[in-house]
């Protein structure tokens, strides 16, 4: 499905030697904030909004797969007119 995140294809780079970079999800979820809660508390990768938007668009008759795409001819003119 177009626009849907495949969790298996997401690769989080490891921190650089200078200590900058991304923190793996399991590490972030095991840390606590000032109040003692673990953050984040839910999986950060979700397709819920994308799936709902695609379903709503399909219900409205929108082509969400590009099947009805047809190129159009455009003539470029000096000055953008």
MONORLIN-V182290 format. One record per pair of residues at least 4 apart in sequence whose C-alpha atoms are under 8 Angstrom apart, sorted by sequence separation. I is the first residue (numbers start at 1). GAP is how many residues later the second one is. D is the distance in Angstrom with one decimal. If there is no record, write none. Layout:
i = (I & I)
gap = (GAP & GAP)
d = (D & D)
This chain:
i = (6 & 15 & 16 & 23 & 24 & 25 & 26 & 27 & 32 & 33 & 40 & 47 & 48 & 49 & 50 & 51 & 52 & 53 & 54 & 55 & 56 & 57 & 58 & 63 & 76 & 77 & 15 & 16 & 23 & 32 & 33 & 57 & 58 & 63 & 76 & 15 & 32 & 33 & 57 & 58 & 14 & 15 & 31 & 32 & 57 & 13 & 14 & 15 & 30 & 31 & 13 & 14 & 29 & 30 & 12 & 14 & 29 & 54 & 12 & 28 & 29 & 12 & 28 & 29 & 7 & 5 & 5 & 5 & 4 & 4 & 3 & 4 & 2 & 2)
gap = (4 & 4 & 4 & 4 & 4 & 4 & 4 & 4 & 4 & 4 & 4 & 4 & 4 & 4 & 4 & 4 & 4 & 4 & 4 & 4 & 4 & 4 & 4 & 4 & 4 & 4 & 5 & 5 & 5 & 5 & 5 & 5 & 5 & 5 & 5 & 6 & 6 & 6 & 6 & 6 & 7 & 7 & 7 & 7 & 7 & 8 & 8 & 8 & 8 & 8 & 9 & 9 & 9 & 9 & 10 & 10 & 10 & 10 & 11 & 11 & 11 & 12 & 12 & 12 & 38 & 40 & 41 & 42 & 43 & 46 & 47 & 47 & 62 & 63)
d = (6.9 & 5.4 & 5.3 & 6.6 & 6.3 & 6.0 & 6.3 & 6.7 & 5.1 & 5.5 & 7.5 & 5.9 & 6.1 & 6.0 & 6.1 & 6.1 & 6.1 & 6.1 & 6.0 & 6.2 & 6.3 & 6.5 & 5.2 & 6.8 & 6.9 & 5.8 & 5.1 & 5.9 & 6.4 & 5.1 & 6.3 & 5.3 & 6.7 & 6.7 & 7.8 & 4.1 & 4.4 & 6.7 & 7.8 & 6.7 & 6.2 & 5.9 & 5.6 & 6.3 & 7.2 & 6.8 & 6.1 & 7.1 & 6.2 & 6.7 & 5.9 & 7.0 & 5.8 & 7.7 & 6.3 & 7.6 & 5.5 & 6.8 & 7.5 & 6.7 & 5.6 & 6.4 & 7.0 & 6.7 & 6.8 & 7.5 & 7.4 & 6.3 & 5.9 & 6.4 & 6.9 & 7.3 & 7.9 & 7.0)
